[in-house]
């Protein structure tokens, strides 16, 4: 589990520390004075942090802005309990919130997505996000549009999970050759999903070409730059800007888009595969993949 402690202050700054004036003000639970042990204090707060929230009061409007600060403080607390306990605490919170008033249910779901699933969140943790939306899917009525949206989202979440074999697709490269992903022979394969006019993609390529770790990596392994869109003119213009030793191609049959094979919400979206095409990194960025490759090579 990613360490929350170092990022709580950052998140509060990015999302806004001050809450809007609402009809409700969050009240923190108080620690019993008899609990002296730090670990027991942490466990108590993990269990009782939300005791004062009026879960069933439909007359009070509780927005994500109102509970954002305590929510991120709560993440910092449960992080210190270890991954398994943190997952259980989040599951319990998702259970309560999904069965609560519509305001509370929607507010917590917004915060879960913002912190655990947003590509730009330093707290992003796909397994935890799946845990919380599974509770919502289980508890929301079948007529709920939110439930349908989460089910649609979950279908993508469970594809290409770390440790599982990647989804296969066909690639037509700029030289006209055609190959499937799984037929590419390499100890490791880095897939760089890009958009032609994406500035972050261009910056990531420059970063990669100045990283000794990534330069050493590509001397022995394969880097694929893959386009999944339909603007072929822009693709062809962008393709010639890649380093010569990157293999640039596009999704031959548009399987990635039509069959929703890969999560690519951020650009670039980077996947790292082993020699059996098992996923080592899913939908990462250039910094994260450099770090992982450095660990693997070492």
SVG drawing of the C-alpha trace seen along z (x, -y; Angstrom):
<svg xmlns="http://www.w3.org/2000/svg" viewBox="-35 -29 58 46">
<polyline fill="none" stroke="black" stroke-width="0.4" points="0.0,0.0 1.3,-3.4 2.4,-5.4 -0.3,-8.0 1.5,-9.9 3.8,-11.8 1.0,-12.9 -1.9,-14.0 -0.7,-17.6 -0.1,-17.7 -3.6,-16.4 -5.2,-18.9 -3.3,-21.7 -4.3,-20.4 -7.9,-19.8 -8.4,-22.9 -8.0,-22.9 -10.9,-25.1 -14.4,-23.7 -17.4,-25.6 -19.9,-26.8 -22.5,-24.1 -25.3,-23.2 -23.1,-20.5 -19.7,-20.7 -17.8,-17.5 -17.2,-16.5 -14.2,-14.3 -14.4,-11.3 -12.6,-11.7 -10.0,-9.2 -10.8,-7.6 -8.2,-8.9 -7.6,-5.3 -6.1,-4.3 -2.4,-5.2 -0.8,-2.8 -0.3,-4.5 -1.2,-1.4 -4.4,-1.0 -5.2,-4.7 -4.8,-4.3 -7.0,-1.2 -9.7,-3.0 -9.7,-6.0 -9.8,-3.7 -12.9,-2.1 -14.7,-5.1 -13.5,-8.0 -16.9,-8.4 -19.1,-7.7 -20.5,-11.3 -21.5,-11.4 -25.4,-11.5 -25.6,-8.6 -29.3,-8.5 -30.3,-12.1 -31.8,-13.2 -32.3,-16.7 -28.6,-17.5 -26.6,-18.1 -23.2,-16.6 -21.0,-17.3 -17.5,-16.1 -16.1,-19.5 -17.3,-19.3 -15.7,-15.9 -12.6,-16.1 -10.2,-17.2 -11.3,-14.5 -11.4,-11.9 -7.7,-12.4 -6.8,-12.5 -8.6,-9.2 -6.5,-7.8 -3.4,-8.8 -4.6,-7.0 -5.6,-3.7 -2.4,-3.6 -0.5,-3.1 -2.5,0.1 -1.1,2.0 -2.6,2.8 -5.0,5.6 -6.5,3.6 -6.7,0.5 -8.6,2.4 -11.0,3.7 -11.6,0.2 -12.2,-1.2 -14.6,1.6 -16.5,0.9 -16.7,-2.8 -17.9,-2.0 -20.5,0.3 -21.9,-2.4 -21.7,-5.2 -23.3,-3.2 -26.3,-2.4 -26.5,-6.0 -28.3,-9.0 -27.7,-9.9 -25.6,-13.0 -23.3,-10.9 -23.1,-8.0 -22.3,-10.4 -19.8,-12.4 -17.8,-9.4 -17.8,-7.9 -16.4,-11.1 -13.6,-11.1 -12.9,-7.4 -12.5,-8.0 -10.5,-11.2 -8.0,-9.6 -7.8,-6.0 -8.5,-6.0 -7.5,-9.3 -4.4,-8.9 -3.0,-12.1 -3.4,-11.1 -0.3,-10.1 -2.6,-7.9 -3.9,-5.9 -4.4,-2.3 -6.5,-0.3 -7.1,2.7 -8.5,0.5 -10.7,-1.3 -12.1,1.9 -12.8,2.9 -14.9,-0.2 -16.8,-0.2 -17.6,3.5 -19.5,2.5 -21.4,-0.2 -22.3,2.3 -23.5,4.8 -25.6,2.3 -27.0,-0.2 -30.4,0.7 -30.4,2.1 -32.2,-1.0 -29.3,-3.2 -27.5,-4.9 -24.4,-5.1 -24.4,-1.3 -24.4,-0.9 -21.5,-3.3 -19.5,-1.5 -20.2,1.9 -19.0,0.5 -15.9,-0.9 -15.2,2.3 -15.0,4.3 -11.9,2.3 -10.4,2.4 -10.2,6.2 -8.4,6.3 -4.5,6.4 -4.2,6.5 -0.6,6.8 0.5,10.4 -2.0,11.5 -1.4,12.0 -1.9,9.0 -4.7,8.7 -3.4,9.5 -3.9,7.3 -2.6,6.9 -0.2,4.1 0.7,2.7 4.0,0.9 5.2,-2.1 7.3,0.2 4.1,2.1 4.9,5.2 2.1,6.8 2.5,8.6 0.5,9.5 1.7,8.2 2.1,11.7 4.3,12.8 7.0,10.2 10.0,11.9 11.6,9.9 12.6,10.4 10.6,7.3 8.2,5.3 7.3,1.6 4.1,0.4 3.9,-3.4 0.3,-4.3 0.4,-7.8 -1.7,-10.6 0.0,-12.4 -0.4,-15.9 0.1,-15.0 2.8,-17.3 3.2,-14.9 4.0,-12.2 6.7,-14.3 8.1,-15.2 8.1,-11.5 10.0,-10.5 12.7,-13.2 12.9,-12.0 13.3,-8.3 16.1,-9.3 18.0,-11.0 17.5,-8.2 20.4,-5.8 18.1,-3.2 15.8,-3.3 18.6,-3.5 20.1,-0.4 16.7,1.2 15.9,0.6 19.3,1.9 18.2,5.4 14.4,5.1 11.5,3.9 9.8,0.5 6.5,0.2 4.9,-3.1 1.2,-2.4 -1.5,-4.7 -5.1,-3.6 -7.0,-6.4 -8.3,-7.3 -6.4,-10.4 -3.9,-8.6 -2.5,-11.8 -1.5,-13.1 -0.3,-9.6 2.0,-9.4 3.4,-12.9 4.1,-11.9 5.5,-8.5 8.6,-10.0 9.5,-11.9 10.1,-8.8 13.6,-7.4 14.8,-5.0 15.0,-2.1 11.4,-2.4 8.9,-0.3 6.0,-2.6 2.7,-1.2 -1.1,-1.4 -3.8,0.9 -4.6,2.8 -8.2,3.7 -9.2,1.0 -9.6,3.8 -8.2,1.8 -10.9,-0.9 -13.8,1.3 -13.2,4.1 -11.9,1.8 -8.8,3.9 -6.6,1.4 -7.1,-1.4 -5.5,-4.5 -7.0,-7.4 -3.7,-9.3 -1.4,-10.1 1.0,-8.6 -0.2,-5.3 2.6,-2.9 2.5,0.8 5.4,3.1 5.3,6.8 7.6,9.7 8.8,12.3 5.5,14.2 3.5,11.0 2.4,10.9 1.6,7.4 4.3,5.8 2.9,2.3 -0.5,1.1 -1.3,-2.4 1.7,-4.0 3.9,-7.0 7.5,-7.4 8.8,-8.1 7.1,-5.0 8.2,-2.6 11.8,-3.9 11.8,-3.2 10.3,0.3 12.8,1.1 15.6,-0.1 14.5,2.4 14.1,5.2 17.5,4.7 19.2,4.4"/>
</svg>
